[in-house]
Amino acid sequence: MVLLCAGLNVQAAPILSPATTAAQAGLVNVQGLAPEIAVDMRYAGSNNFTGHVVPGYEAPTCYLLRPAAEALARVARSLKAQGYRLQVFDCYRPVRAVQAFVAWAADLQDQSTKAQYYPRVDKRALLGDYIAETSGHSRGATLDLGLLDCRQGPCQPVAMGTDFDFFDARAHTDARDISPAQRAHRQQLLRAMAAEGFANYPMEWWHFTFRPEPMPDTAFDVPVN
């Protein structure tokens, strides 16, 4: 989600990097380090809260700065040994994509995805409460992800209580109005990620930031391709 996704704490707006390619930015393709990670980059398609491909996403590629990518690969190997896979929904996010989210939130005429993504929230409350003008994703060490259960036959998504990017209190990591099994799944993901240095954003069960951030004062706007 875009949420106060500037990170887990308040800080000054980062400086925009002059990099024009992922290589110049130091971003690496996570699947090159951990091919077992399933990639479902929602903003590279229309299956997201805007209902459209988001500017800046030219391909469904998960980029992170190398320290974060290497840590995520370790998480993936640990979970694979238990019969699970990671499924990423978003990784590095260009600044232009964040700006597109802000523009979408300000367009109160577009309510086409309300039933799926924010049924209990007035869209006027999204900007500020849920969608911020800067995002930690643009710094290359934050990602959104879930789990796949591969223990019996084809891998299946693990039930987490809400879908990714659901604007609702039920998306809070410690939400109580979900089933015990769903809470256990969230804790399983939380423990696996924390073991390799990823901190969860408690408003979103899927949102994690690698600590310490490799480049906490720099944002990127290179396209995802």
Buried (B, 14 or more C-beta within 10 A) or exposed (E): BBBBBBBBEEEEEBEEBEBEEBEEBBBBBBBEBBEBBBBBBBBBEEBBBBEBBBBBBEEBBBBBBEBBBBBBBBBBEBBBEEEBBBBBBBBBBBBBBBBBBBEBBEEEEBEEBBEBBBEEBEBEEBBEBBBBBBBBBBBBBBBBBBBBBBEEEEBEBBBBBBBBBBBBEBBBBEBEEBEEEBBEBBEBBBEBBBEBBBBBBEBBBBBBBBBEBBBBEBBBBBBBE
